[in-house]
Amino acid sequence: MMKQTLSVDLHLHSNNSCDSQTTIDEMCQTAIEKGFSVVCFTEHFDMNPKDEGYGYFNFDKYTHDINQARERYNERLTVLKGIEFSEPHLYPREFETMVNRDFDFVLASIHNLEGFGAYWSDPERLKPSYPVKRLFEVYYQEVLKAIRFGGFDSLAHIDYPKRYMPTRYEPISILDNIVDELVERDIALEINGYYSEVNPSNMICDLYEKHGGTIVTTGSDAHRCERIGYNFERVDEVIQHFNFNPVYFVQRKARPVL
């Protein structure tokens, strides 16, 4: 296993997200101890009433926490202000209002599917009439709709369901359209270290490369201090194998990771 060289983690969650109990200050301290130079907090913003995060995000509190961290760590760590907006294409007005605020980085994701709710980790609560193959097809169709809607900087954990499902399905025709749209719209592909294999799979990375995709962002999806930079050795391997160009965003403008 090669030594990790990445020092930029653009997918972190603090207690400004419903599923974390860790403060931004605690995350920043750990990031510095681990040798990171740039971090971005991408707190969950969920508009689906079925999601546990619905109504949780407080922009003013989040801004206060970010500003405090910047003042405290500005000479040791670049602290970026981001957001992870779920299903942006389904909530265009709310999306436009939110992203016009002072974010450095806007990450989009698909967490909920109509009829599925947010129960990926509990197969018994998924619709029995939707086998794994159908679930992945519906999921990727929703991803494609989000990309065509656009307006965000990077797409998070593109093959997200594989974290929870016992098997996977990769519909080539839909994925081919997805990576083509990513490249056409200049949206970065996130290389996410949360899952043991990383998201996305080598097959999806290969498709992205074949369509001319090079721009990626790197994130651990950490909700706790010890997960910052998780699996970044493997993330690094993926980037070097496919000759991807990692970037980070400041005021919505991409900068190369040097």
C-alpha positions in Angstrom: 0.0 0.0 0.0 1.4 3.4 -1.0 1.8 6.2 1.5 -1.0 8.8 1.5 0.1 12.2 0.1 -3.3 13.9 -0.1 -3.8 16.7 2.3 -7.2 18.1 1.2 -10.5 16.7 2.6 -13.5 18.3 1.1 -16.3 16.3 2.6 -16.7 16.7 6.3 -19.7 16.9 8.6 -19.8 18.5 12.1 -22.7 18.9 14.5 -24.2 21.3 12.1 -25.4 18.2 10.3 -28.0 16.0 12.0 -25.9 12.9 11.9 -22.7 14.2 13.7 -22.0 15.2 17.2 -18.5 16.6 16.6 -17.8 20.3 16.6 -16.0 22.1 13.8 -13.3 23.1 16.2 -12.6 19.4 17.1 -12.5 18.4 13.5 -10.1 21.2 12.6 -7.8 20.3 15.5 -7.7 16.7 14.3 -7.2 17.7 10.7 -4.1 19.7 11.6 -2.7 16.8 13.7 -3.2 14.5 10.7 -1.3 16.9 8.4 -4.2 18.3 6.4 -3.8 21.7 4.8 -7.4 22.2 3.5 -10.7 21.0 4.8 -14.2 21.8 3.7 -17.4 21.3 5.8 -20.2 20.1 3.6 -23.1 20.1 6.0 -26.3 18.3 5.0 -29.2 20.3 3.7 -32.2 18.1 3.2 -35.6 19.2 1.9 -37.3 15.8 1.9 -39.6 15.7 5.0 -38.9 11.9 5.3 -35.2 12.6 5.9 -33.9 12.8 9.5 -32.1 16.0 8.6 -35.1 17.9 7.4 -35.2 21.3 9.1 -32.1 20.7 11.1 -29.5 22.9 9.3 -29.0 26.4 10.8 -27.1 28.6 8.4 -26.4 31.4 11.0 -24.9 28.9 13.5 -22.9 27.2 10.9 -21.5 30.5 9.6 -20.6 31.5 13.2 -18.7 28.2 13.7 -16.9 28.5 10.4 -15.8 32.1 11.1 -14.5 31.1 14.6 -12.5 28.2 13.1 -11.0 30.5 10.4 -9.9 33.0 13.0 -8.4 30.3 15.2 -6.6 28.2 12.6 -6.0 30.5 9.6 -2.2 30.2 9.7 -2.3 26.4 10.0 -5.4 25.2 8.1 -7.6 26.5 5.2 -11.2 26.1 6.4 -13.8 26.2 3.6 -17.5 26.6 3.9 -19.5 24.1 1.9 -22.9 22.4 1.8 -24.1 19.0 0.7 -27.5 19.6 -1.0 -29.6 16.4 -1.4 -31.7 16.0 -4.6 -31.2 19.6 -5.8 -33.3 19.1 -8.9 -36.4 18.4 -6.8 -36.1 21.7 -4.9 -35.0 24.3 -7.5 -36.2 27.4 -5.5 -34.6 26.3 -2.3 -31.5 25.3 -4.1 -31.1 28.6 -5.8 -31.7 30.5 -2.5 -29.2 28.4 -0.6 -26.3 28.3 -3.1 -26.4 32.1 -3.6 -25.1 32.4 -0.1 -21.4 32.7 0.6 -20.4 29.1 0.1 -17.0 28.0 -1.2 -18.1 24.6 -2.4 -21.5 23.0 -3.3 -21.7 19.3 -3.2 -24.8 17.5 -4.5 -25.9 14.0 -3.6 -28.9 11.6 -3.9 -29.9 10.2 -0.5 -33.6 9.6 -1.0 -35.6 8.0 -3.7 -39.4 8.2 -4.0 -40.9 5.2 -2.3 -37.7 4.2 -0.7 -37.3 6.8 2.0 -33.8 7.0 3.7 -33.6 3.4 4.8 -30.7 2.1 2.8 -29.2 0.3 5.8 -32.4 -1.5 6.5 -33.4 -3.7 3.5 -36.6 -4.8 5.3 -37.9 -1.2 5.0 -37.2 -1.0 1.2 -40.0 -1.8 -1.1 -40.1 -5.6 -1.6 -41.2 -5.0 -5.2 -37.9 -3.2 -6.0 -35.1 -5.8 -6.3 -31.5 -4.6 -6.2 -31.2 -4.2 -9.9 -34.3 -2.0 -10.1 -33.2 0.1 -7.1 -29.8 0.9 -8.7 -31.5 1.8 -12.0 -33.9 4.2 -10.2 -31.1 5.7 -8.2 -28.9 6.3 -11.2 -31.8 7.8 -13.2 -32.2 10.3 -10.3 -28.5 11.0 -10.3 -28.7 11.8 -14.1 -31.6 14.2 -13.4 -29.6 16.0 -10.8 -26.6 16.4 -13.1 -28.8 17.8 -15.9 -30.2 20.3 -13.4 -26.7 21.3 -12.5 -25.6 24.4 -10.5 -23.2 22.5 -8.2 -19.5 21.9 -8.1 -19.1 18.2 -7.5 -21.2 15.0 -7.3 -20.8 13.1 -4.1 -20.5 9.3 -3.7 -21.9 8.5 -7.1 -22.5 4.8 -6.4 -23.9 5.5 -2.9 -26.3 2.5 -2.6 -23.4 0.0 -2.7 -22.5 1.1 0.9 -25.6 -0.6 2.1 -26.8 -3.2 -0.4 -25.6 -6.8 -0.3 -25.0 -6.8 -4.1 -24.6 -4.1 -6.7 -25.6 -3.4 -10.2 -23.9 -1.0 -12.6 -26.1 -0.2 -15.6 -23.6 0.8 -18.3 -25.9 2.8 -20.5 -27.1 5.0 -17.7 -23.7 5.4 -16.2 -22.3 6.3 -19.6 -24.8 9.1 -19.9 -24.0 10.3 -16.3 -20.3 10.6 -16.8 -20.8 12.2 -20.2 -23.0 14.9 -18.6 -20.5 15.5 -15.8 -17.8 16.2 -18.3 -20.0 18.3 -20.5 -21.1 20.5 -17.6 -17.7 20.6 -16.0 -18.9 19.1 -12.7 -16.2 17.3 -10.7 -16.5 13.7 -9.7 -15.9 13.0 -6.0 -13.5 10.3 -5.0 -15.0 9.4 -1.6 -13.0 7.3 0.9 -15.9 6.4 3.3 -16.6 2.9 1.8 -13.9 0.3 1.9 -13.7 0.1 -1.9 -14.1 3.9 -2.3 -16.8 5.6 -4.3 -16.9 5.4 -7.3 -15.9 1.9 -8.5 -13.0 1.4 -10.9 -15.6 0.7 -13.6 -17.2 4.1 -13.2 -13.8 5.8 -13.0 -12.8 4.1 -16.2 -16.0 5.4 -17.9 -15.3 8.9 -16.6 -11.7 8.8 -18.0 -12.9 7.5 -21.4 -15.3 10.4 -21.7 -12.4 12.8 -21.0 -13.2 13.4 -17.3 -10.2 14.5 -15.3 -11.4 16.8 -12.5 -12.1 15.2 -9.1 -12.6 16.3 -5.5 -11.5 14.2 -2.5 -13.5 13.6 0.6 -13.7 11.2 3.5 -17.4 11.9 4.4 -16.2 12.0 8.0 -18.7 12.6 10.7 -16.2 11.9 13.5 -12.6 13.1 14.0 -11.0 9.7 13.6 -12.6 9.4 10.1 -10.9 12.5 8.6 -8.9 11.4 5.6 -10.2 7.8 5.9 -9.1 5.5 3.2 -7.1 8.3 1.5 -4.3 5.9 0.6 -6.8 4.1 -1.7 -8.2 7.5 -2.9 -4.7 8.5 -3.8 -4.2 5.3 -5.7 -7.4 5.8 -7.8 -6.3 9.4 -8.7 -2.9 8.3 -9.8 -4.1 5.3 -11.7 -6.5 7.3 -13.8 -4.4 10.4 -13.9 -7.2 12.5 -12.4 -6.6 16.1 -11.4 -7.8 16.8 -7.9 -9.2 20.3 -7.2 -10.7 22.3 -4.3 -13.0 25.3 -4.5 -12.7 28.7 -3.0 -15.7 31.0 -3.6 -17.0 28.4 -6.1 -13.8 28.7 -8.2 -11.7 25.6 -8.7 -8.1 25.5 -7.7 -5.6 22.7 -8.3 -4.4 20.6 -5.4 -0.7 20.9 -5.5 
